[in-house]
Amino acid sequence: MTLKERVNASIEKVRPPLEADGGGIELVDVLEDEKVVLVNLTGACHGCPMSTMTIKGFVEQTIIEDVPEIKEVRLA
């Protein structure tokens, strides 16, 4: 499984809770040389004042647990 496939599988784990709040997430890119994941938040999550906390405290934490090579998750 490629790094991008592993990241995408991890994103699928965080998608249901975001959708439960009317939001969503989409994978934009995996910068393999930097070990950084770029995502967009959609729906109610897009522009939400809590989006930074959602990315850092939930999405990034989950992805790094699942794919330890990843160092950071950023909004694209």
SULKA-V735266 format. One record per residue. N is the residue number from 1. D_LAST is the distance of its C-alpha to the last C-alpha in Angstrom with 1 decimal. Layout:
N;D_LAST / N;D_LAST
This chain:
1;23.8 / 2;20.9 / 3;18.2 / 4;15.7 / 5;18.3 / 6;18.9 / 7;15.3 / 8;15.4 / 9;18.8 / 10;17.6 / 11;14.9 / 12;17.9 / 13;19.6 / 14;17.3 / 15;17.0 / 16;20.6 / 17;20.5 / 18;17.4 / 19;19.2 / 20;22.4 / 21;20.9 / 22;19.9 / 23;16.2 / 24;14.1 / 25;11.2 / 26;10.0 / 27;9.1 / 28;6.9 / 29;8.4 / 30;10.7 / 31;11.4 / 32;15.0 / 33;16.5 / 34;14.4 / 35;14.4 / 36;10.7 / 37;8.8 / 38;5.1 / 39;5.4 / 40;5.8 / 41;9.0 / 42;11.7 / 43;15.3 / 44;16.7 / 45;13.8 / 46;11.6 / 47;12.6 / 48;15.0 / 49;16.3 / 50;16.2 / 51;12.5 / 52;12.2 / 53;15.3 / 54;14.3 / 55;11.4 / 56;13.7 / 57;17.0 / 58;16.7 / 59;13.8 / 60;13.6 / 61;17.4 / 62;18.0 / 63;16.0 / 64;17.7 / 65;21.0 / 66;20.7 / 67;19.2 / 68;20.5 / 69;19.3 / 70;15.7 / 71;15.4 / 72;12.2 / 73;9.3 / 74;6.2 / 75;3.8 / 76;0.0
